[in-house]
Amino acid sequence: MLESVEILKPVVVLVAWSMVMLFWMLATRVPAMKAAKIKLIPGAAYDEKMAALPGSVKWKADNYNHLMEQPTLFYALAILLAIIGGGDSVTLVAAWSYTGLRVCHSLVQALGNKIEIRFLLFVLSNVALLVMLVNAMCLLFF
């Protein structure tokens, strides 16, 4: 049972990090939108107006969106592994690695958006996710 709980800890940390990014995004985006005089009108297209915002503002919003995309696979796998008892030490290291790499990815994107570094972090986080997937598949199918 302890292993099952342990695999959920990186999930909670990544969700908490997503909330940090949400508030960071709001703290930069709302003032930038006010400065650019962007008004929120229902049904209006904002792509062009949002494109006018500084990159440092858009990067945080982009990263928040990224945290709502691929990490959903991580959440699903971690919860599945908790249910089926797949929280062995290798999988636990992979889960914490995934979480740490996603936090690093966020910081790189939000603070300077160096694409080469972001890409490396993205690839490495996918390797961690793959380790978790292989463990889940082995437990379920073999």
Phi and psi in radians as a Rosetta constraint file:
Dihedral C 1 N 2 CA 2 C 2 CIRCULARHARMONIC -1.052 0.35
Dihedral N 2 CA 2 C 2 N 3 CIRCULARHARMONIC -0.728 0.35
Dihedral C 2 N 3 CA 3 C 3 CIRCULARHARMONIC -1.051 0.35
Dihedral N 3 CA 3 C 3 N 4 CIRCULARHARMONIC -0.666 0.35
Dihedral C 3 N 4 CA 4 C 4 CIRCULARHARMONIC -1.099 0.35
Dihedral N 4 CA 4 C 4 N 5 CIRCULARHARMONIC -0.693 0.35
Dihedral C 4 N 5 CA 5 C 5 CIRCULARHARMONIC -1.245 0.35
Dihedral N 5 CA 5 C 5 N 6 CIRCULARHARMONIC -0.700 0.35
Dihedral C 5 N 6 CA 6 C 6 CIRCULARHARMONIC -1.035 0.35
Dihedral N 6 CA 6 C 6 N 7 CIRCULARHARMONIC -0.683 0.35
Dihedral C 6 N 7 CA 7 C 7 CIRCULARHARMONIC -1.172 0.35
Dihedral N 7 CA 7 C 7 N 8 CIRCULARHARMONIC -0.321 0.35
Dihedral C 7 N 8 CA 8 C 8 CIRCULARHARMONIC -1.510 0.35
Dihedral N 8 CA 8 C 8 N 9 CIRCULARHARMONIC -0.291 0.35
Dihedral C 8 N 9 CA 9 C 9 CIRCULARHARMONIC -1.069 0.35
Dihedral N 9 CA 9 C 9 N 10 CIRCULARHARMONIC -0.793 0.35
Dihedral C 9 N 10 CA 10 C 10 CIRCULARHARMONIC -1.115 0.35
Dihedral N 10 CA 10 C 10 N 11 CIRCULARHARMONIC -0.480 0.35
Dihedral C 10 N 11 CA 11 C 11 CIRCULARHARMONIC -1.106 0.35
Dihedral N 11 CA 11 C 11 N 12 CIRCULARHARMONIC -0.855 0.35
Dihedral C 11 N 12 CA 12 C 12 CIRCULARHARMONIC -1.091 0.35
Dihedral N 12 CA 12 C 12 N 13 CIRCULARHARMONIC -0.699 0.35
Dihedral C 12 N 13 CA 13 C 13 CIRCULARHARMONIC -1.113 0.35
Dihedral N 13 CA 13 C 13 N 14 CIRCULARHARMONIC -0.742 0.35
Dihedral C 13 N 14 CA 14 C 14 CIRCULARHARMONIC -1.207 0.35
Dihedral N 14 CA 14 C 14 N 15 CIRCULARHARMONIC -0.620 0.35
Dihedral C 14 N 15 CA 15 C 15 CIRCULARHARMONIC -1.125 0.35
Dihedral N 15 CA 15 C 15 N 16 CIRCULARHARMONIC -0.750 0.35
Dihedral C 15 N 16 CA 16 C 16 CIRCULARHARMONIC -1.079 0.35
Dihedral N 16 CA 16 C 16 N 17 CIRCULARHARMONIC -0.725 0.35
Dihedral C 16 N 17 CA 17 C 17 CIRCULARHARMONIC -1.089 0.35
Dihedral N 17 CA 17 C 17 N 18 CIRCULARHARMONIC -0.673 0.35
Dihedral C 17 N 18 CA 18 C 18 CIRCULARHARMONIC -1.047 0.35
Dihedral N 18 CA 18 C 18 N 19 CIRCULARHARMONIC -0.649 0.35
Dihedral C 18 N 19 CA 19 C 19 CIRCULARHARMONIC -1.191 0.35
Dihedral N 19 CA 19 C 19 N 20 CIRCULARHARMONIC -0.656 0.35
Dihedral C 19 N 20 CA 20 C 20 CIRCULARHARMONIC -1.029 0.35
Dihedral N 20 CA 20 C 20 N 21 CIRCULARHARMONIC -0.806 0.35
Dihedral C 20 N 21 CA 21 C 21 CIRCULARHARMONIC -1.137 0.35
Dihedral N 21 CA 21 C 21 N 22 CIRCULARHARMONIC -0.622 0.35
Dihedral C 21 N 22 CA 22 C 22 CIRCULARHARMONIC -1.047 0.35
Dihedral N 22 CA 22 C 22 N 23 CIRCULARHARMONIC -0.872 0.35
Dihedral C 22 N 23 CA 23 C 23 CIRCULARHARMONIC -1.209 0.35
Dihedral N 23 CA 23 C 23 N 24 CIRCULARHARMONIC -0.601 0.35
Dihedral C 23 N 24 CA 24 C 24 CIRCULARHARMONIC -1.131 0.35
Dihedral N 24 CA 24 C 24 N 25 CIRCULARHARMONIC -0.757 0.35
Dihedral C 24 N 25 CA 25 C 25 CIRCULARHARMONIC -1.044 0.35
Dihedral N 25 CA 25 C 25 N 26 CIRCULARHARMONIC -0.838 0.35
Dihedral C 25 N 26 CA 26 C 26 CIRCULARHARMONIC -1.111 0.35
Dihedral N 26 CA 26 C 26 N 27 CIRCULARHARMONIC -0.670 0.35
Dihedral C 26 N 27 CA 27 C 27 CIRCULARHARMONIC -1.155 0.35
Dihedral N 27 CA 27 C 27 N 28 CIRCULARHARMONIC -0.424 0.35
Dihedral C 27 N 28 CA 28 C 28 CIRCULARHARMONIC -1.777 0.35
Dihedral N 28 CA 28 C 28 N 29 CIRCULARHARMONIC -0.643 0.35
Dihedral C 28 N 29 CA 29 C 29 CIRCULARHARMONIC -1.285 0.35
Dihedral N 29 CA 29 C 29 N 30 CIRCULARHARMONIC -0.773 0.35
Dihedral C 29 N 30 CA 30 C 30 CIRCULARHARMONIC -1.058 0.35
Dihedral N 30 CA 30 C 30 N 31 CIRCULARHARMONIC -0.857 0.35
Dihedral C 30 N 31 CA 31 C 31 CIRCULARHARMONIC -1.089 0.35
Dihedral N 31 CA 31 C 31 N 32 CIRCULARHARMONIC -0.644 0.35
Dihedral C 31 N 32 CA 32 C 32 CIRCULARHARMONIC -1.165 0.35
Dihedral N 32 CA 32 C 32 N 33 CIRCULARHARMONIC -0.663 0.35
Dihedral C 32 N 33 CA 33 C 33 CIRCULARHARMONIC -1.168 0.35
Dihedral N 33 CA 33 C 33 N 34 CIRCULARHARMONIC -0.681 0.35
Dihedral C 33 N 34 CA 34 C 34 CIRCULARHARMONIC -1.122 0.35
Dihedral N 34 CA 34 C 34 N 35 CIRCULARHARMONIC -0.756 0.35
Dihedral C 34 N 35 CA 35 C 35 CIRCULARHARMONIC -1.110 0.35
Dihedral N 35 CA 35 C 35 N 36 CIRCULARHARMONIC -0.615 0.35
Dihedral C 35 N 36 CA 36 C 36 CIRCULARHARMONIC -1.486 0.35
Dihedral N 36 CA 36 C 36 N 37 CIRCULARHARMONIC 0.002 0.35
Dihedral C 36 N 37 CA 37 C 37 CIRCULARHARMONIC 1.007 0.35
Dihedral N 37 CA 37 C 37 N 38 CIRCULARHARMONIC 0.704 0.35
Dihedral C 37 N 38 CA 38 C 38 CIRCULARHARMONIC -1.496 0.35
Dihedral N 38 CA 38 C 38 N 39 CIRCULARHARMONIC 2.082 0.35
Dihedral C 38 N 39 CA 39 C 39 CIRCULARHARMONIC -1.718 0.35
Dihedral N 39 CA 39 C 39 N 40 CIRCULARHARMONIC 2.444 0.35
Dihedral C 39 N 40 CA 40 C 40 CIRCULARHARMONIC -1.523 0.35
Dihedral N 40 CA 40 C 40 N 41 CIRCULARHARMONIC 1.871 0.35
Dihedral C 40 N 41 CA 41 C 41 CIRCULARHARMONIC -2.086 0.35
Dihedral N 41 CA 41 C 41 N 42 CIRCULARHARMONIC 2.183 0.35
Dihedral C 41 N 42 CA 42 C 42 CIRCULARHARMONIC -0.963 0.35
Dihedral N 42 CA 42 C 42 N 43 CIRCULARHARMONIC 2.318 0.35
Dihedral C 42 N 43 CA 43 C 43 CIRCULARHARMONIC 1.442 0.35
Dihedral N 43 CA 43 C 43 N 44 CIRCULARHARMONIC -0.085 0.35
Dihedral C 43 N 44 CA 44 C 44 CIRCULARHARMONIC -1.382 0.35
Dihedral N 44 CA 44 C 44 N 45 CIRCULARHARMONIC 2.604 0.35
Dihedral C 44 N 45 CA 45 C 45 CIRCULARHARMONIC -1.519 0.35
Dihedral N 45 CA 45 C 45 N 46 CIRCULARHARMONIC 2.192 0.35
Dihedral C 45 N 46 CA 46 C 46 CIRCULARHARMONIC -1.902 0.35
Dihedral N 46 CA 46 C 46 N 47 CIRCULARHARMONIC -0.034 0.35
Dihedral C 46 N 47 CA 47 C 47 CIRCULARHARMONIC -0.934 0.35
Dihedral N 47 CA 47 C 47 N 48 CIRCULARHARMONIC -0.865 0.35
Dihedral C 47 N 48 CA 48 C 48 CIRCULARHARMONIC -1.150 0.35
Dihedral N 48 CA 48 C 48 N 49 CIRCULARHARMONIC -0.733 0.35
Dihedral C 48 N 49 CA 49 C 49 CIRCULARHARMONIC -1.160 0.35
Dihedral N 49 CA 49 C 49 N 50 CIRCULARHARMONIC -0.753 0.35
Dihedral C 49 N 50 CA 50 C 50 CIRCULARHARMONIC -1.149 0.35
Dihedral N 50 CA 50 C 50 N 51 CIRCULARHARMONIC -0.549 0.35
Dihedral C 50 N 51 CA 51 C 51 CIRCULARHARMONIC -1.097 0.35
Dihedral N 51 CA 51 C 51 N 52 CIRCULARHARMONIC -0.420 0.35
Dihedral C 51 N 52 CA 52 C 52 CIRCULARHARMONIC -1.363 0.35
Dihedral N 52 CA 52 C 52 N 53 CIRCULARHARMONIC -0.231 0.35
Dihedral C 52 N 53 CA 53 C 53 CIRCULARHARMONIC -1.220 0.35
Dihedral N 53 CA 53 C 53 N 54 CIRCULARHARMONIC 2.646 0.35
Dihedral C 53 N 54 CA 54 C 54 CIRCULARHARMONIC -1.044 0.35
Dihedral N 54 CA 54 C 54 N 55 CIRCULARHARMONIC 2.588 0.35
Dihedral C 54 N 55 CA 55 C 55 CIRCULARHARMONIC -0.965 0.35
Dihedral N 55 CA 55 C 55 N 56 CIRCULARHARMONIC -0.701 0.35
Dihedral C 55 N 56 CA 56 C 56 CIRCULARHARMONIC -1.084 0.35
Dihedral N 56 CA 56 C 56 N 57 CIRCULARHARMONIC -0.430 0.35
Dihedral C 56 N 57 CA 57 C 57 CIRCULARHARMONIC -1.426 0.35
Dihedral N 57 CA 57 C 57 N 58 CIRCULARHARMONIC -0.793 0.35
Dihedral C 57 N 58 CA 58 C 58 CIRCULARHARMONIC -1.143 0.35
Dihedral N 58 CA 58 C 58 N 59 CIRCULARHARMONIC -0.597 0.35
Dihedral C 58 N 59 CA 59 C 59 CIRCULARHARMONIC -1.057 0.35
Dihedral N 59 CA 59 C 59 N 60 CIRCULARHARMONIC -0.680 0.35
Dihedral C 59 N 60 CA 60 C 60 CIRCULARHARMONIC -1.188 0.35
Dihedral N 60 CA 60 C 60 N 61 CIRCULARHARMONIC -0.708 0.35
Dihedral C 60 N 61 CA 61 C 61 CIRCULARHARMONIC -1.159 0.35
Dihedral N 61 CA 61 C 61 N 62 CIRCULARHARMONIC -0.730 0.35
Dihedral C 61 N 62 CA 62 C 62 CIRCULARHARMONIC -1.057 0.35
Dihedral N 62 CA 62 C 62 N 63 CIRCULARHARMONIC -0.752 0.35
Dihedral C 62 N 63 CA 63 C 63 CIRCULARHARMONIC -1.152 0.35
Dihedral N 63 CA 63 C 63 N 64 CIRCULARHARMONIC -0.704 0.35
Dihedral C 63 N 64 CA 64 C 64 CIRCULARHARMONIC -1.022 0.35
Dihedral N 64 CA 64 C 64 N 65 CIRCULARHARMONIC -0.758 0.35
Dihedral C 64 N 65 CA 65 C 65 CIRCULARHARMONIC -1.057 0.35
Dihedral N 65 CA 65 C 65 N 66 CIRCULARHARMONIC -0.719 0.35
Dihedral C 65 N 66 CA 66 C 66 CIRCULARHARMONIC -1.084 0.35
Dihedral N 66 CA 66 C 66 N 67 CIRCULARHARMONIC -0.625 0.35
Dihedral C 66 N 67 CA 67 C 67 CIRCULARHARMONIC -1.216 0.35
Dihedral N 67 CA 67 C 67 N 68 CIRCULARHARMONIC -0.248 0.35
Dihedral C 67 N 68 CA 68 C 68 CIRCULARHARMONIC -1.677 0.35
Dihedral N 68 CA 68 C 68 N 69 CIRCULARHARMONIC -0.014 0.35
Dihedral C 68 N 69 CA 69 C 69 CIRCULARHARMONIC -1.826 0.35
Dihedral N 69 CA 69 C 69 N 70 CIRCULARHARMONIC -1.650 0.35
Dihedral C 69 N 70 CA 70 C 70 CIRCULARHARMONIC -1.036 0.35
Dihedral N 70 CA 70 C 70 N 71 CIRCULARHARMONIC -0.629 0.35
Dihedral C 70 N 71 CA 71 C 71 CIRCULARHARMONIC -1.034 0.35
Dihedral N 71 CA 71 C 71 N 72 CIRCULARHARMONIC -0.275 0.35
Dihedral C 71 N 72 CA 72 C 72 CIRCULARHARMONIC -1.086 0.35
Dihedral N 72 CA 72 C 72 N 73 CIRCULARHARMONIC -0.546 0.35
Dihedral C 72 N 73 CA 73 C 73 CIRCULARHARMONIC -1.145 0.35
Dihedral N 73 CA 73 C 73 N 74 CIRCULARHARMONIC -0.719 0.35
Dihedral C 73 N 74 CA 74 C 74 CIRCULARHARMONIC -1.057 0.35
Dihedral N 74 CA 74 C 74 N 75 CIRCULARHARMONIC -0.817 0.35
Dihedral C 74 N 75 CA 75 C 75 CIRCULARHARMONIC -1.049 0.35
Dihedral N 75 CA 75 C 75 N 76 CIRCULARHARMONIC -0.800 0.35
Dihedral C 75 N 76 CA 76 C 76 CIRCULARHARMONIC -1.081 0.35
Dihedral N 76 CA 76 C 76 N 77 CIRCULARHARMONIC -0.790 0.35
Dihedral C 76 N 77 CA 77 C 77 CIRCULARHARMONIC -1.132 0.35
Dihedral N 77 CA 77 C 77 N 78 CIRCULARHARMONIC -0.761 0.35
Dihedral C 77 N 78 CA 78 C 78 CIRCULARHARMONIC -1.111 0.35
Dihedral N 78 CA 78 C 78 N 79 CIRCULARHARMONIC -0.734 0.35
Dihedral C 78 N 79 CA 79 C 79 CIRCULARHARMONIC -1.153 0.35
Dihedral N 79 CA 79 C 79 N 80 CIRCULARHARMONIC -0.744 0.35
Dihedral C 79 N 80 CA 80 C 80 CIRCULARHARMONIC -1.043 0.35
Dihedral N 80 CA 80 C 80 N 81 CIRCULARHARMONIC -0.808 0.35
Dihedral C 80 N 81 CA 81 C 81 CIRCULARHARMONIC -1.096 0.35
Dihedral N 81 CA 81 C 81 N 82 CIRCULARHARMONIC -0.624 0.35
Dihedral C 81 N 82 CA 82 C 82 CIRCULARHARMONIC -1.125 0.35
Dihedral N 82 CA 82 C 82 N 83 CIRCULARHARMONIC -0.689 0.35
Dihedral C 82 N 83 CA 83 C 83 CIRCULARHARMONIC -1.203 0.35
Dihedral N 83 CA 83 C 83 N 84 CIRCULARHARMONIC -0.727 0.35
Dihedral C 83 N 84 CA 84 C 84 CIRCULARHARMONIC -1.629 0.35
Dihedral N 84 CA 84 C 84 N 85 CIRCULARHARMONIC 0.083 0.35
Dihedral C 84 N 85 CA 85 C 85 CIRCULARHARMONIC 1.319 0.35
Dihedral N 85 CA 85 C 85 N 86 CIRCULARHARMONIC 0.627 0.35
Dihedral C 85 N 86 CA 86 C 86 CIRCULARHARMONIC -1.753 0.35
Dihedral N 86 CA 86 C 86 N 87 CIRCULARHARMONIC 0.558 0.35
Dihedral C 86 N 87 CA 87 C 87 CIRCULARHARMONIC -1.678 0.35
Dihedral N 87 CA 87 C 87 N 88 CIRCULARHARMONIC 0.812 0.35
Dihedral C 87 N 88 CA 88 C 88 CIRCULARHARMONIC -1.184 0.35
Dihedral N 88 CA 88 C 88 N 89 CIRCULARHARMONIC 3.025 0.35
Dihedral C 88 N 89 CA 89 C 89 CIRCULARHARMONIC -1.103 0.35
Dihedral N 89 CA 89 C 89 N 90 CIRCULARHARMONIC -0.668 0.35
Dihedral C 89 N 90 CA 90 C 90 CIRCULARHARMONIC -1.128 0.35
Dihedral N 90 CA 90 C 90 N 91 CIRCULARHARMONIC -0.780 0.35
Dihedral C 90 N 91 CA 91 C 91 CIRCULARHARMONIC -1.172 0.35
Dihedral N 91 CA 91 C 91 N 92 CIRCULARHARMONIC -0.650 0.35
Dihedral C 91 N 92 CA 92 C 92 CIRCULARHARMONIC -1.128 0.35
Dihedral N 92 CA 92 C 92 N 93 CIRCULARHARMONIC -0.738 0.35
Dihedral C 92 N 93 CA 93 C 93 CIRCULARHARMONIC -1.089 0.35
Dihedral N 93 CA 93 C 93 N 94 CIRCULARHARMONIC -0.718 0.35
Dihedral C 93 N 94 CA 94 C 94 CIRCULARHARMONIC -1.096 0.35
Dihedral N 94 CA 94 C 94 N 95 CIRCULARHARMONIC -0.726 0.35
Dihedral C 94 N 95 CA 95 C 95 CIRCULARHARMONIC -1.146 0.35
Dihedral N 95 CA 95 C 95 N 96 CIRCULARHARMONIC -0.787 0.35
Dihedral C 95 N 96 CA 96 C 96 CIRCULARHARMONIC -1.167 0.35
Dihedral N 96 CA 96 C 96 N 97 CIRCULARHARMONIC -0.629 0.35
Dihedral C 96 N 97 CA 97 C 97 CIRCULARHARMONIC -1.100 0.35
Dihedral N 97 CA 97 C 97 N 98 CIRCULARHARMONIC -0.780 0.35
Dihedral C 97 N 98 CA 98 C 98 CIRCULARHARMONIC -0.999 0.35
Dihedral N 98 CA 98 C 98 N 99 CIRCULARHARMONIC -0.843 0.35
Dihedral C 98 N 99 CA 99 C 99 CIRCULARHARMONIC -1.078 0.35
Dihedral N 99 CA 99 C 99 N 100 CIRCULARHARMONIC -0.835 0.35
Dihedral C 99 N 100 CA 100 C 100 CIRCULARHARMONIC -1.076 0.35
Dihedral N 100 CA 100 C 100 N 101 CIRCULARHARMONIC -0.731 0.35
Dihedral C 100 N 101 CA 101 C 101 CIRCULARHARMONIC -1.148 0.35
Dihedral N 101 CA 101 C 101 N 102 CIRCULARHARMONIC -0.644 0.35
Dihedral C 101 N 102 CA 102 C 102 CIRCULARHARMONIC -1.195 0.35
Dihedral N 102 CA 102 C 102 N 103 CIRCULARHARMONIC -0.650 0.35
Dihedral C 102 N 103 CA 103 C 103 CIRCULARHARMONIC -1.125 0.35
Dihedral N 103 CA 103 C 103 N 104 CIRCULARHARMONIC -0.785 0.35
Dihedral C 103 N 104 CA 104 C 104 CIRCULARHARMONIC -1.061 0.35
Dihedral N 104 CA 104 C 104 N 105 CIRCULARHARMONIC -0.739 0.35
Dihedral C 104 N 105 CA 105 C 105 CIRCULARHARMONIC -1.004 0.35
Dihedral N 105 CA 105 C 105 N 106 CIRCULARHARMONIC -0.770 0.35
Dihedral C 105 N 106 CA 106 C 106 CIRCULARHARMONIC -1.053 0.35
Dihedral N 106 CA 106 C 106 N 107 CIRCULARHARMONIC -0.825 0.35
Dihedral C 106 N 107 CA 107 C 107 CIRCULARHARMONIC -1.115 0.35
Dihedral N 107 CA 107 C 107 N 108 CIRCULARHARMONIC -0.740 0.35
Dihedral C 107 N 108 CA 108 C 108 CIRCULARHARMONIC -1.080 0.35
Dihedral N 108 CA 108 C 108 N 109 CIRCULARHARMONIC -0.795 0.35
Dihedral C 108 N 109 CA 109 C 109 CIRCULARHARMONIC -1.179 0.35
Dihedral N 109 CA 109 C 109 N 110 CIRCULARHARMONIC -0.752 0.35
Dihedral C 109 N 110 CA 110 C 110 CIRCULARHARMONIC -1.278 0.35
Dihedral N 110 CA 110 C 110 N 111 CIRCULARHARMONIC -0.535 0.35
Dihedral C 110 N 111 CA 111 C 111 CIRCULARHARMONIC -1.706 0.35
Dihedral N 111 CA 111 C 111 N 112 CIRCULARHARMONIC -0.347 0.35
Dihedral C 111 N 112 CA 112 C 112 CIRCULARHARMONIC -2.831 0.35
Dihedral N 112 CA 112 C 112 N 113 CIRCULARHARMONIC -0.304 0.35
Dihedral C 112 N 113 CA 113 C 113 CIRCULARHARMONIC 0.992 0.35
Dihedral N 113 CA 113 C 113 N 114 CIRCULARHARMONIC 0.836 0.35
Dihedral C 113 N 114 CA 114 C 114 CIRCULARHARMONIC -1.332 0.35
Dihedral N 114 CA 114 C 114 N 115 CIRCULARHARMONIC 1.875 0.35
Dihedral C 114 N 115 CA 115 C 115 CIRCULARHARMONIC -1.056 0.35
Dihedral N 115 CA 115 C 115 N 116 CIRCULARHARMONIC -0.731 0.35
Dihedral C 115 N 116 CA 116 C 116 CIRCULARHARMONIC -1.076 0.35
Dihedral N 116 CA 116 C 116 N 117 CIRCULARHARMONIC -0.747 0.35
Dihedral C 116 N 117 CA 117 C 117 CIRCULARHARMONIC -1.204 0.35
Dihedral N 117 CA 117 C 117 N 118 CIRCULARHARMONIC -0.757 0.35
Dihedral C 117 N 118 CA 118 C 118 CIRCULARHARMONIC -1.008 0.35
Dihedral N 118 CA 118 C 118 N 119 CIRCULARHARMONIC -0.767 0.35
Dihedral C 118 N 119 CA 119 C 119 CIRCULARHARMONIC -1.106 0.35
Dihedral N 119 CA 119 C 119 N 120 CIRCULARHARMONIC -0.765 0.35
Dihedral C 119 N 120 CA 120 C 120 CIRCULARHARMONIC -1.052 0.35
Dihedral N 120 CA 120 C 120 N 121 CIRCULARHARMONIC -0.789 0.35
Dihedral C 120 N 121 CA 121 C 121 CIRCULARHARMONIC -1.103 0.35
Dihedral N 121 CA 121 C 121 N 122 CIRCULARHARMONIC -0.667 0.35
Dihedral C 121 N 122 CA 122 C 122 CIRCULARHARMONIC -1.110 0.35
Dihedral N 122 CA 122 C 122 N 123 CIRCULARHARMONIC -0.799 0.35
Dihedral C 122 N 123 CA 123 C 123 CIRCULARHARMONIC -1.097 0.35
Dihedral N 123 CA 123 C 123 N 124 CIRCULARHARMONIC -0.808 0.35
Dihedral C 123 N 124 CA 124 C 124 CIRCULARHARMONIC -1.091 0.35
Dihedral N 124 CA 124 C 124 N 125 CIRCULARHARMONIC -0.673 0.35
Dihedral C 124 N 125 CA 125 C 125 CIRCULARHARMONIC -1.147 0.35
Dihedral N 125 CA 125 C 125 N 126 CIRCULARHARMONIC -0.571 0.35
Dihedral C 125 N 126 CA 126 C 126 CIRCULARHARMONIC -1.231 0.35
Dihedral N 126 CA 126 C 126 N 127 CIRCULARHARMONIC -0.556 0.35
Dihedral C 126 N 127 CA 127 C 127 CIRCULARHARMONIC -1.103 0.35
Dihedral N 127 CA 127 C 127 N 128 CIRCULARHARMONIC -0.772 0.35
Dihedral C 127 N 128 CA 128 C 128 CIRCULARHARMONIC -1.063 0.35
Dihedral N 128 CA 128 C 128 N 129 CIRCULARHARMONIC -0.735 0.35
Dihedral C 128 N 129 CA 129 C 129 CIRCULARHARMONIC -1.113 0.35
Dihedral N 129 CA 129 C 129 N 130 CIRCULARHARMONIC -0.671 0.35
Dihedral C 129 N 130 CA 130 C 130 CIRCULARHARMONIC -1.117 0.35
Dihedral N 130 CA 130 C 130 N 131 CIRCULARHARMONIC -0.696 0.35
Dihedral C 130 N 131 CA 131 C 131 CIRCULARHARMONIC -1.034 0.35
Dihedral N 131 CA 131 C 131 N 132 CIRCULARHARMONIC -0.772 0.35
Dihedral C 131 N 132 CA 132 C 132 CIRCULARHARMONIC -1.105 0.35
Dihedral N 132 CA 132 C 132 N 133 CIRCULARHARMONIC -0.736 0.35
Dihedral C 132 N 133 CA 133 C 133 CIRCULARHARMONIC -1.102 0.35
Dihedral N 133 CA 133 C 133 N 134 CIRCULARHARMONIC -0.801 0.35
Dihedral C 133 N 134 CA 134 C 134 CIRCULARHARMONIC -1.059 0.35
Dihedral N 134 CA 134 C 134 N 135 CIRCULARHARMONIC -0.738 0.35
Dihedral C 134 N 135 CA 135 C 135 CIRCULARHARMONIC -1.063 0.35
Dihedral N 135 CA 135 C 135 N 136 CIRCULARHARMONIC -0.811 0.35
Dihedral C 135 N 136 CA 136 C 136 CIRCULARHARMONIC -1.072 0.35
Dihedral N 136 CA 136 C 136 N 137 CIRCULARHARMONIC -0.749 0.35
Dihedral C 136 N 137 CA 137 C 137 CIRCULARHARMONIC -1.132 0.35
Dihedral N 137 CA 137 C 137 N 138 CIRCULARHARMONIC -0.729 0.35
Dihedral C 137 N 138 CA 138 C 138 CIRCULARHARMONIC -1.092 0.35
Dihedral N 138 CA 138 C 138 N 139 CIRCULARHARMONIC -0.740 0.35
Dihedral C 138 N 139 CA 139 C 139 CIRCULARHARMONIC -1.173 0.35
Dihedral N 139 CA 139 C 139 N 140 CIRCULARHARMONIC -0.629 0.35
Dihedral C 139 N 140 CA 140 C 140 CIRCULARHARMONIC -1.448 0.35
Dihedral N 140 CA 140 C 140 N 141 CIRCULARHARMONIC -0.609 0.35
Dihedral C 140 N 141 CA 141 C 141 CIRCULARHARMONIC -1.941 0.35
Dihedral N 141 CA 141 C 141 N 142 CIRCULARHARMONIC -0.222 0.35
